[in-house]
Amino acid sequence: MAGTGEGKKEEADYKRLHSFPLIRNTGAAGVPLPPSHTDMPEEMRVETMELCVTACEKFATNNESAAKMIKESMDKKFGSSWHVVIGEGFGFEVTHEVKNLLYMFFGGSLAVCVWKCS
């Protein structure tokens, strides 16, 4: 009996560790955007997510080129020191400036992480 209670607790902890706060967002014209976690202001968030979607669609087979496009655009628009990681199955722990982080999924399993750190 004691083993059953511990098993349920471990299962609950496992589920809690893997439930990311992903939110269904809408961009300009009410078009749904991919799930994301961000602390960016609304206008910056929508613009960054649309930029990420555009880059991932344009460079569907080359994540490095997509990341470079996003980084260069963010550096021009919002100042330097932006970093971008695009891929599948990665974890991360970053130090970032407040209100300058976006973590989103594109096309199901492709993750995009954009943050500013100067």
Long-range contacts (C-beta under 8 A, 24 or more apart in sequence): 22-105, 25-49, 33-104, 34-104, 34-105, 34-106, 34-107, 35-104, 35-105, 36-102, 36-103, 36-104, 36-105, 37-101, 37-102, 37-103, 37-104, 38-101, 38-102, 38-103, 38-104, 39-98, 39-99, 39-100, 39-101, 40-99, 40-100, 40-101, 40-102, 41-99, 44-78, 44-99, 45-102, 47-77, 48-74, 48-102, 48-114, 49-102, 49-104, 52-102, 52-104, 52-106, 52-112, 52-114, 53-106, 56-86, 56-106, 56-107, 56-110, 56-112, 63-87, 63-110, 70-112, 70-114, 74-114, 74-116, 78-116, 79-116, 80-118, 81-116, 81-117, 81-118, 82-114, 82-115, 82-116, 83-114, 83-115, 83-116, 83-117, 84-112, 84-113, 84-114, 85-111, 85-112, 85-113, 86-110, 86-111, 86-112, 86-113, 87-111
